[in-house]
Amino acid sequence: MNNPEMNSAHEREEVEINFKDIFNKFLDKWNWFLISIIICLFTAYIYGKYTAPSFQISAKLIVNDDQKGSGIGKQAGALMDLGGIMGSKNSVDNEVEILKTRFLMEQVVRDMRLNIVYSKKIGLVSRELYQSPFKINILKSVDTIAPAKLKVVKVSPNKFLVSTKDFKKEASLNETFNFPGIGVLEIESNSSNMSSEGEFYVSISSIDSKVASLMGQFSVAASNKQVSIIDLKLTYPLPKKGEDILNTLIKKYTQSNLNDKNAVADSTYRFIKERLNVIASELGDVENKVENFKQQNQLADMSEQGKLLVQSSGQFSAELAKAETQVSVVSELEKYIKDGGNSKRAFPSSLIPQDIVFSNIMEHYNSLVIERERQLLSVTEQSPFIQNIDQQIAELRNNIISNIQSTKKAALLTRDKLRNQLKSAENQISGVPQVEKNYLKLARNQQIKQELYIFLMQKAEETNISKTANISIAKTIDPPKSEVTPSSPKKSIIYFLGLIMGIVFPISMVFGLEIFNTSIDTKEEITSLTRVPVIGEISHNKSDDNLVVANQSRSAISEQFRALRTNLSFYLKKENEKIILLTSSMSGEGKSFTAINLGNILALAGKKVLLMELDLRKPGLSAKLGVRNDMGFSNFTISPEVKMADIVKPLSINKNMFIISSGPLPPNPAETLMNEHVPSLIEKLKLEFDYIIMDAPPVGIIADAQLLSRYADVTLYLVRQKVTQKNQLKIVEELYLTNKMKNLGIVVNDIISKYYGYGYGYGTYGENTNEKWYRRIFKR
């Protein structure tokens, strides 16, 4: 059973090793980090130095919110209640949305001509100017203005050179010229800055694109739900220009609000004046009739009976006069609303009786009419939006007519009832002379007209006073003001991001290289891909000398071969276990180099060693040792006359070392290795030598090594750092699992310790000063 504590400790060890491996990879690329950080910090410095700063301009408005209450509405509340024309409901949320409208910002852009931006080249960059030495006027623009950047240079006091990549023109002041994609332009002087010299740039864009740009820099929000204060913020490179933009927007907003209120007041006043003219004419006619009646009947004074009649019927007459007035007003309003010419005009709501439902309908109707007039400034009547508003106005007009007709019916019933009551009273005093009766009718008619005239005069005055007292529902409590320090770029943040990016880039590159690296780099990669043990590790040979052990017996590589010799003793425990097979995944992984130096290190121990060059397809061992290859293993298998003594050759590097070269390359290497004389040869060689090292072909390419594995007592599988592919370790793992090769072990060759992840711990024995320093740095 597995021990959980041991497994946990093993996992912790693996995690620690992985972190150490990652740290070593980063430490190896310390120059990448240094260069990356320097480049990124320098880029951040350049960005912070040459990027135009942006300032945040802020303003505050207080809104007369009917739901929350506000001082603005209370200041003029008495005047506004006179005519009832200020009865529309105000809301902070509604005003926030109005301030966000594109139409409002478009008015600002057109008024300030913000789609034309002037800048001047200062050093390596150009900076926007608020006041330039000249102005460019677009006298006649094309339908869709194409964005353009004009270079303008003053060539004389009254002449400028205007140029782009595809256009060049010398133009005098106030001279018109045609610019492709924009229209007819004119240069106008700015006397305050005409002395300025240098290279200027003029960026011209369409109104729509500039509006969209400013809308992205502009924000509107209510401070919180408990107050009726709106915060306006604009980010702009020039503080003064940004303040003026925000001031202009607030001005346009308040003016639009006043225009809406005045539109209703003007409509009401026009209606009242028209009715006053009619009533004044009718009242004059009635007064003339009364005067003529008195003259014709010689009435200097009313009789006592007539006086009593007037007194008794006065109350009915007064009430009837009011009823007649109401009927007259409602009839005129019905006529007004049914008139097609008034279908797009605001309705005079101040003359309507106090009716909550009707007031709400009129409020909605007038707001739609005003919204229609506002939208027509930018769209046509064929616009779906305008047609939708027209449809809503038509529906509301029908509702208004129905309401007026209902009110009219009620007024007519009241008037008829009062007429009947008055007629009944008149019948009760039938003794009154006929002359006085006629006079009474004239007087009553005169009184009705007079009451109506006074009522209309009063409403006209109230309307005038209300219009005079109109103020915007919003008031500026904190005018636009720019911050002292730029809101962007923030250099501390830029430098911090530059530092972070300077670290992230090399980390990403290291991990990217790691992901795309398919070759073996570390021992951990080997142990994670196969269960075959690593029994030897050979460092990188800086020289081209294949006889490292013979020529540099005190070097680190010689010590590593001694360590491999020691590890092999644990595999070759019995006296008859003498054969060592060397193979690998592919050619070029150091089998011959390992065979030569392993044989040499065994020979130094006094052992008689034989090297067998059994790569019959691409031999290289004899060439590296400088041995002739005209007689060898292939000759022995082909010719019975060739004896073992004929193919065993001594080596000069050590008296205990011998070699059997491959001989001439046979046409069938695999069959040659399977020759019937090979087993007997191997048995004779085992009696003659202490160790036999077979240099076999790569097992990952051909099957020759597997044919020789039946003779081997231990198989060394060569893995070369940075050469052997990770997926090739599947070969050795499969050989290990299927037990096709006996005592399989891995030897890692050509290790560069700074890539491999650690040193070997052999001390400084036999190393020069540079090697000592190298190991001290990279064996951590």
Secondary structure, 3 states (H helix, E strand, C coil): CCCHHHHHHHHHHHHHHHHHHHHHHHHHCHHHHHHHHHHHHHHHHHHHHHCCCEEEEEEEEEECCCCCCCHHHHHCHHHHCCCCCCCCCCCHHHHHHHHCCHHHHHHHHHHHCCCEEEEEEECCEEEEECCCCEEEEEEEECCCCCCEEEEEEEEECCEEEEECCCCEEEEECCCEEEECCCEEEEEEECHHHCCCCCEEEEEECCHHHHHHHHHHHEEEEECCCCCCEEEEEEEECCHHHHHHHHHHHHHHHHHHHHHHHHHHHHHHHHHHHHHHHHHHHHHHHHHHHHHHHHHHHCCCCCCHHHHHHHHHHHHHHHHHHHHHHHHHHHHHHHHHHHCHHHCCCCCCHHHCCCCHHHHHHHHHHHHHHHHHHHHCCCCCCCCHHHHHHHHHHHHHHHHHHHHHHHHHHHHHHHHHHHHHHHHHHHHHCCCCCHHHHHHHHHHHHHHHHHHHHHHHHHHHHHHHHHHHCCCCCEEEEEEEEECCCCCECCHHHHHHHHHHHHHHHHHHHHHHHHHHCCECCCHHHHHHHCCCCEEEEEECCCCCCCCHHHHCCCCHHHHHHHHHHHHHCCCCCCCCCCEEEEEECCCCCCHHHHHHHHHHHHHHCCCCEEEEECCCCCCCHHHHHCCCCCCCHHHHHHCCCCCHHHHCEECCCCCCEEEECCCCCCCCHHHHHCCCCHHHHHHHHHHHCCEEEEECCCCCCCCHHHHHCCCCCEEEEEEECCCCEHHHHHHHHHHHHHCCCCCEEEEEEEECHHHHCCCCCCCCCCCCHHHHHHHHHHCC
